[in-house]
Amino acid sequence: MTLVPEVAPTRVERRKARTRAALVEAAQQIYAETGGSDVSIQQITERADVGFGSFYNHFASKTELFDVAVAEILEEHAAWLTELTAQEQDPAAVFATSMRLTGRLVRTRPLMAQVLMNSRFSLLGAGAGHAPHALADITRAAEAGRFTVDDPVLALACTAGCLLAAMSLGSLDGADLDAVVDGATGNVLRMFGVAEDEVRALTALPLPSEDVQAGRA
């Protein structure tokens, strides 16, 4: 079998990739700040520091751009959690740790946190991102006898509501984010039938350092 050598991207291709990345990053910032409403293409291109005409070389509409921008954040979030929980075999521990790490995004990765909070319950219908993984974690934990849930999809919806509320409360001035998020995680675990001693153990599991969580290490 003959291996085909990789062809390095041309200067034009690299410039196009940089422009697209700048537009996506600008859209993510705007979505985090405003939810993506009432913003013009001119404002997006100015934030991205690219020419207005270059927008349509990459996206057909603002809707398409924001869909891509949010989808990339969701995929990044899913990959991040998968990496940080890869060594854990207990599905209940994976679930609890993922919830605790996600809540702490308010401090460790504020842009990602705000995009998730602004997406609200549209996350549940996303075919990409962490929602399918969280649903799988709940299902595996139920099958292993770690959780008692009749409807994993409803359990996921309850988890999302509790987590988003905890992130919002934890963002308030003077709030103890860790206590709020861990308390919310414990309440969800109790709702899933986890015994109190196990709740305490799962919400006290060591987490990666904040440098690791924030991608600084």
QUIQUIKA-V516704 format. One record per helix or strand of 2 or more residues. SS is the DSSP state (A for helix, B for strand). FROM is the first residue (numbers start at 1). LEN is the number of residues. If there is no record, write none. Layout:
# QUIQUIKA-V516704
ss,from,len
SS,FROM,LEN
SS,FROM,LEN
This chain:
# QUIQUIKA-V516704
ss,from,len
A,11,24
A,41,8
A,52,6
A,62,23
A,91,13
A,105,4
A,110,16
A,131,13
A,152,19
A,177,15
A,196,7
A,210,4
